[in-house]
Amino acid sequence: MAHEKKHELHSGGNCICPKCETKVGHKAGMPCSEEICPKCGAKMLREGSEHHLAFLEKKNKKK
C-alpha cells in the first residue's frame, strides 16, 4: 500500500529560512524544502510546519 502524505497547512502561508528568517510566499504544489532562500541560499521550511516548530524548539533550548 502506498504511503499518502497528509498536508494540514493547505495553500497560502510562507516559507521561512531557518538561518536568516527571510520569508517568501509559499508556492502551491512546491514544498518549501525545495525552495532556496534568496538571501543566504539555505533550504527553507514551511512556516508553522512540524519541521519549523521542531527547529524553533531546538533553537530556544540553546538559549
Secondary structure, 3 states (H helix, E strand, C coil): CCCCCCCCCCCCCEEECCCCCCEEECCCCCCHHHCECCCCCCECEECCCHHHHHHHHHHHHHC
